[in-house]
């Protein structure tokens, strides 16, 4: 039987929000409630449930509620999902998860240092039973039945350093920690002014993103030659986490982004005939 888990002790982070540009701090606190929820400490401790139907997904995955929003959930949710942390209280001071170094590695490392422990609540994995494809303007997201949790991604940028990159992985915790979590978010210098005009990327810098000019990376060296597609895999895992259950299935994205990832989650929530609860088994990434 798959049990829900929490952390052994609180884990704290603070830093800039990549979009808001404002300082924020986050404390991941142990909880035995069997759910993942935020408390906005700057809004009097207001409780905000993580809910796929309240997500606005364009340049990031953003949780919208009556009196505010919480931006850039995806890297945090990816880490919680892969580590099997599904019973935590997220105390947030500010309206965005700190971007840290642009990757999910610092989050994953600190949580693992704190340690995990089971809570007496049952978690249920979900198995995809039928395939489906969502397409939009040359981009697509498909899912298929699979004996494990597999993620495939292809990107195609007309930039000499990126071009076409592909990755397909059957996820394990080790693979996530070594090959995916360290991949940083990326952006193009030519888009910065336009994004900032729209109130986005205000906290983006050479220290928390891979930044490219027309020809090269201007923010130091890459962590992987294909860091770009690896980061897209991270974002996809973080967005799929909004479904709320560990998945057995193959998710394949082609030139997609948060919006399409999110549409797949909504499709699954609206079509329970495409999946079934798994009574005993759990995907491989939760078995270590
Ligand atoms: Zn990202």
Boltz pocket constraint, residues with backbone or C-beta under 6 A from the ligand:
constraints:
  - pocket:
      binder: B
      contacts: [[A, 74], [A, 75], [A, 102], [A, 185], [A, 231], [A, 234], [A, 235]]
      max_distance: 6.0
